[in-house]
Amino acid sequence: MPTLRVREQRDLHYRDLGDGEPILFLHAFPLHAGIWEPQFQALSVGWRLIALDAPGFGESTLGPDPLTMETIAGDADALLGALGIARAVIVGLSMGGYAALALFRRHPERVRALVLADTRATADSAEGKKGRVAFAKGALEHGPRWVASEMLPKLVRAEPARDRAVATEVARMMEQADPRAVAAASLGMGLRPDSTDLLARIDRPTLVLVGEEDVVTPPADARRMADAIPGAKLVEIAGAAHLSSVENPADFNGALQDFLRALPHHSVG
Ligand code: MLT
């Protein structure tokens, strides 16, 4: 993957495939840009697909600790600027969705349209924030295998058997994660502000996606978020929990493609 040297002498790795109107993908915690492989396979004609590794994940170097959603949004803005892209469709899943909302808050001019998948606009509760601190400590003390075993049941469905390959792949990605990045991102997610007020101001085409069995950011939250964004469309993805793009890529990609084709002035794909 190519690299961009960003602020604070950090290297930001990203994947960049295809020609056409740009789509920037922001990944979930504690994973990396590799989760978007099924979307890269399905959408490579007519679109320029860009996926970045958040600081400390994948091949990007470690960033600040805590790793705030504003830092990821700032990196996304820097990457688009360096690539000469004025604005892009932003697709964020879970932590990537928190960062997408931060990008809209800070740099709305960068956002052509928004796809918010398995994410929420609300901040963590007081108990949730304590959980972030405990998880950060646990990651540093016990390492990547502990992270993977704690997170896996929250991210993907345990059954049926056909999902086991997905679970194995997701666990493998998490076991590659640097515990320092996991801890920094856990603390950073706990610090994210409430974005509920922002929703009514989102004046871009928006698609909200959620796995029907998502327990981390459940369909009821997605519905509330979609209702608060003018004109937003909600699609529930069957046979998926939190990582809907990975667990049911066919339905996720179908909903994404329908949304992309309907964007104003879109002529390709
Ligand atoms: C994620 O999938 O990015 C995280 O589980 C989100 C969260 O913990 O809030």
py3Dmol code that shows the C-alpha trace and the ligand (Angstrom):
import py3Dmol

protein = """\
ATOM      1  CA  MET A   1       0.000   0.000   0.000  1.00  0.00           C
ATOM      2  CA  PRO A   2       1.234   3.557  -0.564  1.00  0.00           C
ATOM      3  CA  THR A   3       2.267   5.757   2.336  1.00  0.00           C
ATOM      4  CA  LEU A   4       1.660   9.373   3.164  1.00  0.00           C
ATOM      5  CA  ARG A   5       3.847  11.182   5.681  1.00  0.00           C
ATOM      6  CA  VAL A   6       1.382  13.126   7.819  1.00  0.00           C
ATOM      7  CA  ARG A   7       1.660  15.421  10.778  1.00  0.00           C
ATOM      8  CA  GLU A   8       4.011  14.525  13.658  1.00  0.00           C
ATOM      9  CA  GLN A   9       6.223  12.504  11.299  1.00  0.00           C
ATOM     10  CA  ARG A  10       3.683   9.701  11.151  1.00  0.00           C
ATOM     11  CA  ASP A  11       3.313   7.363   8.192  1.00  0.00           C
ATOM     12  CA  LEU A  12      -0.230   6.769   7.071  1.00  0.00           C
ATOM     13  CA  HIS A  13      -0.787   3.723   4.908  1.00  0.00           C
ATOM     14  CA  TYR A  14      -3.706   3.475   2.545  1.00  0.00           C
ATOM     15  CA  ARG A  15      -5.026   1.388  -0.284  1.00  0.00           C
ATOM     16  CA  ASP A  16      -5.984   3.168  -3.497  1.00  0.00           C
ATOM     17  CA  LEU A  17      -7.654   1.266  -6.334  1.00  0.00           C
ATOM     18  CA  GLY A  18      -9.506   2.176  -9.495  1.00  0.00           C
ATOM     19  CA  ASP A  19     -10.541   5.303 -11.340  1.00  0.00           C
ATOM     20  CA  GLY A  20     -13.640   7.376 -10.972  1.00  0.00           C
ATOM     21  CA  GLU A  21     -15.406   9.244  -8.256  1.00  0.00           C
ATOM     22  CA  PRO A  22     -13.634   8.732  -4.926  1.00  0.00           C
ATOM     23  CA  ILE A  23     -14.909   6.751  -1.956  1.00  0.00           C
ATOM     24  CA  LEU A  24     -12.940   6.825   1.295  1.00  0.00           C
ATOM     25  CA  PHE A  25     -13.416   3.873   3.663  1.00  0.00           C
ATOM     26  CA  LEU A  26     -12.738   4.172   7.419  1.00  0.00           C
ATOM     27  CA  HIS A  27     -12.425   0.894   9.302  1.00  0.00           C
ATOM     28  CA  ALA A  28     -13.737  -0.463  12.604  1.00  0.00           C
ATOM     29  CA  PHE A  29     -11.850  -1.065  15.862  1.00  0.00           C
ATOM     30  CA  PRO A  30      -9.473  -2.891  16.379  1.00  0.00           C
ATOM     31  CA  LEU A  31      -9.042  -3.842  12.733  1.00  0.00           C
ATOM     32  CA  HIS A  32      -7.468  -2.296   9.643  1.00  0.00           C
ATOM     33  CA  ALA A  33      -8.182  -1.309   6.056  1.00  0.00           C
ATOM     34  CA  GLY A  34      -8.173  -5.005   5.067  1.00  0.00           C
ATOM     35  CA  ILE A  35     -11.768  -5.338   6.284  1.00  0.00           C
ATOM     36  CA  TRP A  36     -12.861  -3.550   3.107  1.00  0.00           C
ATOM     37  CA  GLU A  37     -11.631  -6.297   0.780  1.00  0.00           C
ATOM     38  CA  PRO A  38     -15.178  -7.443  -0.169  1.00  0.00           C
ATOM     39  CA  GLN A  39     -16.077  -3.851  -1.113  1.00  0.00           C
ATOM     40  CA  PHE A  40     -12.851  -3.427  -3.106  1.00  0.00           C
ATOM     41  CA  GLN A  41     -13.702  -6.578  -5.041  1.00  0.00           C
ATOM     42  CA  ALA A  42     -17.287  -5.541  -5.775  1.00  0.00           C
ATOM     43  CA  LEU A  43     -16.921  -1.841  -6.534  1.00  0.00           C
ATOM     44  CA  SER A  44     -13.642  -1.528  -8.392  1.00  0.00           C
ATOM     45  CA  VAL A  45     -15.265  -0.454 -11.692  1.00  0.00           C
ATOM     46  CA  GLY A  46     -16.269   3.205 -11.960  1.00  0.00           C
ATOM     47  CA  TRP A  47     -15.028   4.261  -8.543  1.00  0.00           C
ATOM     48  CA  ARG A  48     -11.733   5.193  -6.973  1.00  0.00           C
ATOM     49  CA  LEU A  49     -11.608   3.228  -3.720  1.00  0.00           C
ATOM     50  CA  ILE A  50      -9.376   4.476  -0.925  1.00  0.00           C
ATOM     51  CA  ALA A  51      -9.078   2.820   2.489  1.00  0.00           C
ATOM     52  CA  LEU A  52      -6.746   4.079   5.163  1.00  0.00           C
ATOM     53  CA  ASP A  53      -5.248   2.338   8.167  1.00  0.00           C
ATOM     54  CA  ALA A  54      -5.926   4.390  11.300  1.00  0.00           C
ATOM     55  CA  PRO A  55      -2.766   5.313  13.263  1.00  0.00           C
ATOM     56  CA  GLY A  56      -1.139   2.222  14.788  1.00  0.00           C
ATOM     57  CA  PHE A  57      -3.394  -0.207  12.857  1.00  0.00           C
ATOM     58  CA  GLY A  58      -2.442  -2.182   9.774  1.00  0.00           C
ATOM     59  CA  GLU A  59       0.724  -0.609   8.463  1.00  0.00           C
ATOM     60  CA  SER A  60       0.234   2.933   9.729  1.00  0.00           C
ATOM     61  CA  THR A  61       2.627   4.050  12.440  1.00  0.00           C
ATOM     62  CA  LEU A  62       1.404   4.717  15.961  1.00  0.00           C
ATOM     63  CA  GLY A  63      -0.314   8.034  16.521  1.00  0.00           C
ATOM     64  CA  PRO A  64      -1.146  10.087  19.563  1.00  0.00           C
ATOM     65  CA  ASP A  65      -2.424   8.440  22.732  1.00  0.00           C
ATOM     66  CA  PRO A  66      -5.366   8.736  23.186  1.00  0.00           C
ATOM     67  CA  LEU A  67      -6.224   8.349  19.528  1.00  0.00           C
ATOM     68  CA  THR A  68      -9.201  10.650  19.110  1.00  0.00           C
ATOM     69  CA  MET A  69     -11.764  10.437  16.331  1.00  0.00           C
ATOM     70  CA  GLU A  70     -10.664  13.962  15.387  1.00  0.00           C
ATOM     71  CA  THR A  71      -7.130  12.645  14.735  1.00  0.00           C
ATOM     72  CA  ILE A  72      -8.478   9.981  12.372  1.00  0.00           C
ATOM     73  CA  ALA A  73     -10.680  12.621  10.703  1.00  0.00           C
ATOM     74  CA  GLY A  74      -7.690  14.952  10.397  1.00  0.00           C
ATOM     75  CA  ASP A  75      -5.674  12.161   8.773  1.00  0.00           C
ATOM     76  CA  ALA A  76      -8.538  11.487   6.355  1.00  0.00           C
ATOM     77  CA  ASP A  77      -8.623  15.181   5.456  1.00  0.00           C
ATOM     78  CA  ALA A  78      -4.818  15.232   4.987  1.00  0.00           C
ATOM     79  CA  LEU A  79      -4.937  12.112   2.811  1.00  0.00           C
ATOM     80  CA  LEU A  80      -7.677  13.463   0.544  1.00  0.00           C
ATOM     81  CA  GLY A  81      -5.801  16.749   0.263  1.00  0.00           C
ATOM     82  CA  ALA A  82      -2.537  14.993  -0.620  1.00  0.00           C
ATOM     83  CA  LEU A  83      -4.305  12.928  -3.284  1.00  0.00           C
ATOM     84  CA  GLY A  84      -5.834  16.062  -4.807  1.00  0.00           C
ATOM     85  CA  ILE A  85      -9.364  14.941  -3.957  1.00  0.00           C
ATOM     86  CA  ALA A  86     -11.643  17.815  -3.011  1.00  0.00           C
ATOM     87  CA  ARG A  87     -14.461  15.643  -1.686  1.00  0.00           C
ATOM     88  CA  ALA A  88     -15.366  11.987  -1.465  1.00  0.00           C
ATOM     89  CA  VAL A  89     -18.131   9.646  -0.436  1.00  0.00           C
ATOM     90  CA  ILE A  90     -17.137   8.709   3.125  1.00  0.00           C
ATOM     91  CA  VAL A  91     -17.961   5.180   4.312  1.00  0.00           C
ATOM     92  CA  GLY A  92     -17.289   4.570   7.998  1.00  0.00           C
ATOM     93  CA  LEU A  93     -18.035   1.434   9.953  1.00  0.00           C
ATOM     94  CA  SER A  94     -18.341   1.661  13.749  1.00  0.00           C
ATOM     95  CA  MET A  95     -15.183   3.521  14.900  1.00  0.00           C
ATOM     96  CA  GLY A  96     -14.878   4.571  11.256  1.00  0.00           C
ATOM     97  CA  GLY A  97     -18.386   6.012  11.528  1.00  0.00           C
ATOM     98  CA  TYR A  98     -17.400   8.010  14.621  1.00  0.00           C
ATOM     99  CA  ALA A  99     -14.458   9.365  12.598  1.00  0.00           C
ATOM    100  CA  ALA A 100     -16.729  10.072   9.607  1.00  0.00           C
ATOM    101  CA  LEU A 101     -18.986  12.190  11.834  1.00  0.00           C
ATOM    102  CA  ALA A 102     -15.895  13.992  13.172  1.00  0.00           C
ATOM    103  CA  LEU A 103     -14.806  14.618   9.566  1.00  0.00           C
ATOM    104  CA  PHE A 104     -18.209  16.106   8.731  1.00  0.00           C
ATOM    105  CA  ARG A 105     -18.043  18.290  11.845  1.00  0.00           C
ATOM    106  CA  ARG A 106     -14.516  19.553  11.108  1.00  0.00           C
ATOM    107  CA  HIS A 107     -14.283  19.460   7.296  1.00  0.00           C
ATOM    108  CA  PRO A 108     -17.795  19.231   5.829  1.00  0.00           C
ATOM    109  CA  GLU A 109     -16.475  20.365   2.438  1.00  0.00           C
ATOM    110  CA  ARG A 110     -14.667  17.017   2.131  1.00  0.00           C
ATOM    111  CA  VAL A 111     -17.896  15.013   2.347  1.00  0.00           C
ATOM    112  CA  ARG A 112     -19.859  14.371  -0.822  1.00  0.00           C
ATOM    113  CA  ALA A 113     -22.093  11.739   0.756  1.00  0.00           C
ATOM    114  CA  LEU A 114     -22.016   9.657   3.932  1.00  0.00           C
ATOM    115  CA  VAL A 115     -22.429   5.978   4.668  1.00  0.00           C
ATOM    116  CA  LEU A 116     -22.677   5.297   8.398  1.00  0.00           C
ATOM    117  CA  ALA A 117     -22.519   1.578   9.075  1.00  0.00           C
ATOM    118  CA  ASP A 118     -22.960  -0.120  12.458  1.00  0.00           C
ATOM    119  CA  THR A 119     -22.185   3.073  14.300  1.00  0.00           C
ATOM    120  CA  ARG A 120     -23.882   5.649  16.505  1.00  0.00           C
ATOM    121  CA  ALA A 121     -23.974   9.410  17.053  1.00  0.00           C
ATOM    122  CA  THR A 122     -24.161   9.311  20.846  1.00  0.00           C
ATOM    123  CA  ALA A 123     -21.154   9.507  23.163  1.00  0.00           C
ATOM    124  CA  ASP A 124     -20.314   6.712  25.606  1.00  0.00           C
ATOM    125  CA  SER A 125     -22.172   6.589  28.910  1.00  0.00           C
ATOM    126  CA  ALA A 126     -20.176   7.089  32.135  1.00  0.00           C
ATOM    127  CA  GLU A 127     -20.059   3.310  32.510  1.00  0.00           C
ATOM    128  CA  GLY A 128     -19.006   2.926  28.878  1.00  0.00           C
ATOM    129  CA  LYS A 129     -16.143   5.367  29.390  1.00  0.00           C
ATOM    130  CA  LYS A 130     -14.922   3.339  32.401  1.00  0.00           C
ATOM    131  CA  GLY A 131     -15.104   0.252  30.203  1.00  0.00           C
ATOM    132  CA  ARG A 132     -12.860   1.958  27.609  1.00  0.00           C
ATOM    133  CA  VAL A 133     -10.211   2.630  30.261  1.00  0.00           C
ATOM    134  CA  ALA A 134     -10.401  -0.953  31.547  1.00  0.00           C
ATOM    135  CA  PHE A 135     -10.186  -2.314  27.997  1.00  0.00           C
ATOM    136  CA  ALA A 136      -7.138  -0.147  27.240  1.00  0.00           C
ATOM    137  CA  LYS A 137      -5.427  -1.507  30.386  1.00  0.00           C
ATOM    138  CA  GLY A 138      -6.395  -5.062  29.471  1.00  0.00           C
ATOM    139  CA  ALA A 139      -4.993  -4.694  25.952  1.00  0.00           C
ATOM    140  CA  LEU A 140      -1.653  -3.462  27.275  1.00  0.00           C
ATOM    141  CA  GLU A 141      -1.482  -6.118  30.005  1.00  0.00           C
ATOM    142  CA  HIS A 142      -2.711  -9.162  28.123  1.00  0.00           C
ATOM    143  CA  GLY A 143      -1.925  -8.448  24.460  1.00  0.00           C
ATOM    144  CA  PRO A 144      -3.567  -9.082  21.089  1.00  0.00           C
ATOM    145  CA  ARG A 145      -4.956 -12.571  21.773  1.00  0.00           C
ATOM    146  CA  TRP A 146      -6.890 -11.245  24.741  1.00  0.00           C
ATOM    147  CA  VAL A 147      -8.138  -8.352  22.593  1.00  0.00           C
ATOM    148  CA  ALA A 148      -9.308 -10.773  19.911  1.00  0.00           C
ATOM    149  CA  SER A 149     -11.060 -13.092  22.372  1.00  0.00           C
ATOM    150  CA  GLU A 150     -12.824 -10.173  24.108  1.00  0.00           C
ATOM    151  CA  MET A 151     -13.919  -8.476  20.901  1.00  0.00           C
ATOM    152  CA  LEU A 152     -14.837 -11.351  18.603  1.00  0.00           C
ATOM    153  CA  PRO A 153     -18.213 -12.242  20.196  1.00  0.00           C
ATOM    154  CA  LYS A 154     -19.236  -8.575  19.944  1.00  0.00           C
ATOM    155  CA  LEU A 155     -18.248  -8.157  16.315  1.00  0.00           C
ATOM    156  CA  VAL A 156     -19.503 -11.230  14.459  1.00  0.00           C
ATOM    157  CA  ARG A 157     -22.190 -13.874  14.779  1.00  0.00           C
ATOM    158  CA  ALA A 158     -21.022 -17.113  16.370  1.00  0.00           C
ATOM    159  CA  GLU A 159     -23.277 -19.276  14.256  1.00  0.00           C
ATOM    160  CA  PRO A 160     -24.081 -20.705  11.755  1.00  0.00           C
ATOM    161  CA  ALA A 161     -21.067 -22.692  10.698  1.00  0.00           C
ATOM    162  CA  ARG A 162     -20.630 -20.709   7.482  1.00  0.00           C
ATOM    163  CA  ASP A 163     -19.711 -17.690   9.611  1.00  0.00           C
ATOM    164  CA  ARG A 164     -16.739 -19.473  11.173  1.00  0.00           C
ATOM    165  CA  ALA A 165     -14.451 -18.550   8.281  1.00  0.00           C
ATOM    166  CA  VAL A 166     -15.391 -14.889   8.805  1.00  0.00           C
ATOM    167  CA  ALA A 167     -14.760 -15.177  12.553  1.00  0.00           C
ATOM    168  CA  THR A 168     -11.361 -16.798  11.959  1.00  0.00           C
ATOM    169  CA  GLU A 169     -10.330 -14.029   9.559  1.00  0.00           C
ATOM    170  CA  VAL A 170     -11.540 -11.243  11.855  1.00  0.00           C
ATOM    171  CA  ALA A 171      -9.721 -12.822  14.840  1.00  0.00           C
ATOM    172  CA  ARG A 172      -6.552 -13.062  12.743  1.00  0.00           C
ATOM    173  CA  MET A 173      -6.725  -9.347  11.915  1.00  0.00           C
ATOM    174  CA  MET A 174      -7.227  -8.456  15.574  1.00  0.00           C
ATOM    175  CA  GLU A 175      -4.314 -10.620  16.647  1.00  0.00           C
ATOM    176  CA  GLN A 176      -2.088  -8.496  14.373  1.00  0.00           C
ATOM    177  CA  ALA A 177      -3.087  -5.300  16.178  1.00  0.00           C
ATOM    178  CA  ASP A 178      -0.510  -3.403  18.233  1.00  0.00           C
ATOM    179  CA  PRO A 179      -1.857  -3.320  21.833  1.00  0.00           C
ATOM    180  CA  ARG A 180      -0.641   0.281  22.177  1.00  0.00           C
ATOM    181  CA  ALA A 181      -2.833   1.308  19.239  1.00  0.00           C
ATOM    182  CA  VAL A 182      -5.751  -0.696  20.650  1.00  0.00           C
ATOM    183  CA  ALA A 183      -5.375   1.046  24.014  1.00  0.00           C
ATOM    184  CA  ALA A 184      -5.031   4.505  22.416  1.00  0.00           C
ATOM    185  CA  ALA A 185      -8.107   3.987  20.207  1.00  0.00           C
ATOM    186  CA  SER A 186     -10.161   2.601  23.097  1.00  0.00           C
ATOM    187  CA  LEU A 187      -9.423   5.754  25.119  1.00  0.00           C
ATOM    188  CA  GLY A 188     -10.033   7.942  22.064  1.00  0.00           C
ATOM    189  CA  MET A 189     -13.456   6.407  21.397  1.00  0.00           C
ATOM    190  CA  GLY A 190     -14.345   7.033  25.041  1.00  0.00           C
ATOM    191  CA  LEU A 191     -13.546  10.725  24.564  1.00  0.00           C
ATOM    192  CA  ARG A 192     -15.680  11.250  21.482  1.00  0.00           C
ATOM    193  CA  PRO A 193     -18.296  13.968  21.837  1.00  0.00           C
ATOM    194  CA  ASP A 194     -21.988  13.440  21.376  1.00  0.00           C
ATOM    195  CA  SER A 195     -22.818  14.117  17.717  1.00  0.00           C
ATOM    196  CA  THR A 196     -26.606  13.939  18.035  1.00  0.00           C
ATOM    197  CA  ASP A 197     -26.977  17.676  17.359  1.00  0.00           C
ATOM    198  CA  LEU A 198     -24.883  17.337  14.230  1.00  0.00           C
ATOM    199  CA  LEU A 199     -27.296  14.893  12.596  1.00  0.00           C
ATOM    200  CA  ALA A 200     -29.943  17.470  11.669  1.00  0.00           C
ATOM    201  CA  ARG A 201     -27.221  19.511   9.948  1.00  0.00           C
ATOM    202  CA  ILE A 202     -26.061  16.693   7.660  1.00  0.00           C
ATOM    203  CA  ASP A 203     -27.086  18.072   4.292  1.00  0.00           C
ATOM    204  CA  ARG A 204     -25.480  15.323   2.218  1.00  0.00           C
ATOM    205  CA  PRO A 205     -27.040  12.132   0.863  1.00  0.00           C
ATOM    206  CA  THR A 206     -26.710   9.631   3.709  1.00  0.00           C
ATOM    207  CA  LEU A 207     -27.123   5.880   3.957  1.00  0.00           C
ATOM    208  CA  VAL A 208     -27.304   4.204   7.357  1.00  0.00           C
ATOM    209  CA  LEU A 209     -26.544   0.484   7.402  1.00  0.00           C
ATOM    210  CA  VAL A 210     -26.774  -1.905  10.336  1.00  0.00           C
ATOM    211  CA  GLY A 211     -26.531  -5.637  10.867  1.00  0.00           C
ATOM    212  CA  GLU A 212     -29.871  -7.004  12.068  1.00  0.00           C
ATOM    213  CA  GLU A 213     -28.079  -8.767  14.941  1.00  0.00           C
ATOM    214  CA  ASP A 214     -25.704  -5.943  15.871  1.00  0.00           C
ATOM    215  CA  VAL A 215     -25.428  -5.803  19.681  1.00  0.00           C
ATOM    216  CA  VAL A 216     -22.730  -3.080  19.850  1.00  0.00           C
ATOM    217  CA  THR A 217     -24.671  -0.466  17.858  1.00  0.00           C
ATOM    218  CA  PRO A 218     -28.127  -2.054  17.565  1.00  0.00           C
ATOM    219  CA  PRO A 219     -30.700  -1.429  14.811  1.00  0.00           C
ATOM    220  CA  ALA A 220     -32.771   0.759  17.169  1.00  0.00           C
ATOM    221  CA  ASP A 221     -29.826   3.201  17.437  1.00  0.00           C
ATOM    222  CA  ALA A 222     -29.330   3.146  13.675  1.00  0.00           C
ATOM    223  CA  ARG A 223     -33.028   3.914  13.169  1.00  0.00           C
ATOM    224  CA  ARG A 224     -32.866   6.880  15.569  1.00  0.00           C
ATOM    225  CA  MET A 225     -29.776   8.173  13.767  1.00  0.00           C
ATOM    226  CA  ALA A 226     -31.347   7.767  10.308  1.00  0.00           C
ATOM    227  CA  ASP A 227     -34.557   9.494  11.486  1.00  0.00           C
ATOM    228  CA  ALA A 228     -32.526  12.495  12.667  1.00  0.00           C
ATOM    229  CA  ILE A 229     -30.589  12.966   9.384  1.00  0.00           C
ATOM    230  CA  PRO A 230     -32.680  14.762   6.748  1.00  0.00           C
ATOM    231  CA  GLY A 231     -33.510  12.372   3.911  1.00  0.00           C
ATOM    232  CA  ALA A 232     -31.295   9.538   5.203  1.00  0.00           C
ATOM    233  CA  LYS A 233     -32.082   5.992   4.160  1.00  0.00           C
ATOM    234  CA  LEU A 234     -31.752   3.032   6.529  1.00  0.00           C
ATOM    235  CA  VAL A 235     -31.031  -0.517   5.384  1.00  0.00           C
ATOM    236  CA  GLU A 236     -30.815  -3.425   7.819  1.00  0.00           C
ATOM    237  CA  ILE A 237     -28.445  -6.190   6.751  1.00  0.00           C
ATOM    238  CA  ALA A 238     -29.747  -9.699   7.401  1.00  0.00           C
ATOM    239  CA  GLY A 239     -27.454 -12.423   8.683  1.00  0.00           C
ATOM    240  CA  ALA A 240     -24.990  -9.980  10.184  1.00  0.00           C
ATOM    241  CA  ALA A 241     -24.049  -8.655  13.601  1.00  0.00           C
ATOM    242  CA  HIS A 242     -21.673  -5.674  14.019  1.00  0.00           C
ATOM    243  CA  LEU A 243     -19.313  -6.209  11.057  1.00  0.00           C
ATOM    244  CA  SER A 244     -22.072  -6.211   8.471  1.00  0.00           C
ATOM    245  CA  SER A 245     -19.735  -5.364   5.565  1.00  0.00           C
ATOM    246  CA  VAL A 246     -17.680  -8.495   6.273  1.00  0.00           C
ATOM    247  CA  GLU A 247     -20.419 -10.867   7.416  1.00  0.00           C
ATOM    248  CA  ASN A 248     -22.873 -10.232   4.601  1.00  0.00           C
ATOM    249  CA  PRO A 249     -20.943  -8.398   1.889  1.00  0.00           C
ATOM    250  CA  ALA A 250     -23.506  -9.257  -0.799  1.00  0.00           C
ATOM    251  CA  ASP A 251     -26.336  -7.345   0.894  1.00  0.00           C
ATOM    252  CA  PHE A 252     -24.026  -4.609   2.213  1.00  0.00           C
ATOM    253  CA  ASN A 253     -22.542  -4.026  -1.246  1.00  0.00           C
ATOM    254  CA  GLY A 254     -25.962  -4.169  -2.882  1.00  0.00           C
ATOM    255  CA  ALA A 255     -27.281  -1.416  -0.589  1.00  0.00           C
ATOM    256  CA  LEU A 256     -24.096   0.599  -1.080  1.00  0.00           C
ATOM    257  CA  GLN A 257     -24.238   0.282  -4.870  1.00  0.00           C
ATOM    258  CA  ASP A 258     -27.918   1.305  -4.992  1.00  0.00           C
ATOM    259  CA  PHE A 259     -27.041   4.355  -2.915  1.00  0.00           C
ATOM    260  CA  LEU A 260     -24.012   5.262  -5.040  1.00  0.00           C
ATOM    261  CA  ARG A 261     -25.911   4.912  -8.318  1.00  0.00           C
ATOM    262  CA  ALA A 262     -28.628   7.242  -7.037  1.00  0.00           C
ATOM    263  CA  LEU A 263     -26.192  10.035  -6.103  1.00  0.00           C
ATOM    264  CA  PRO A 264     -26.922  13.257  -7.995  1.00  0.00           C
ATOM    265  CA  HIS A 265     -24.949  13.568 -11.239  1.00  0.00           C
ATOM    266  CA  HIS A 266     -23.509  10.098 -10.937  1.00  0.00           C
ATOM    267  CA  SER A 267     -22.944   8.662 -14.376  1.00  0.00           C
ATOM    268  CA  VAL A 268     -20.845   5.511 -13.906  1.00  0.00           C
ATOM    269  CA  GLY A 269     -21.217   2.062 -12.285  1.00  0.00           C
TER     270      GLY A 269
END
"""
ligand_1 = """\
9
MLT
C -15.848 -0.844 16.494
O -16.300 -1.847 15.944
O -15.245 0.038 15.857
C -16.026 -0.714 17.985
O -16.524 -1.902 18.505
C -16.929 0.419 18.305
C -17.108 0.636 19.756
O -16.568 -0.108 20.574
O -17.810 1.598 20.122
"""
view = py3Dmol.view(width=600, height=400)
view.addModel(protein, "pdb")
view.setStyle({"model": 0}, {"cartoon": {"style": "trace"}})
view.addModel(ligand_1, "xyz")
view.setStyle({"model": 1}, {"stick": {}})
view.zoomTo()
view.show()
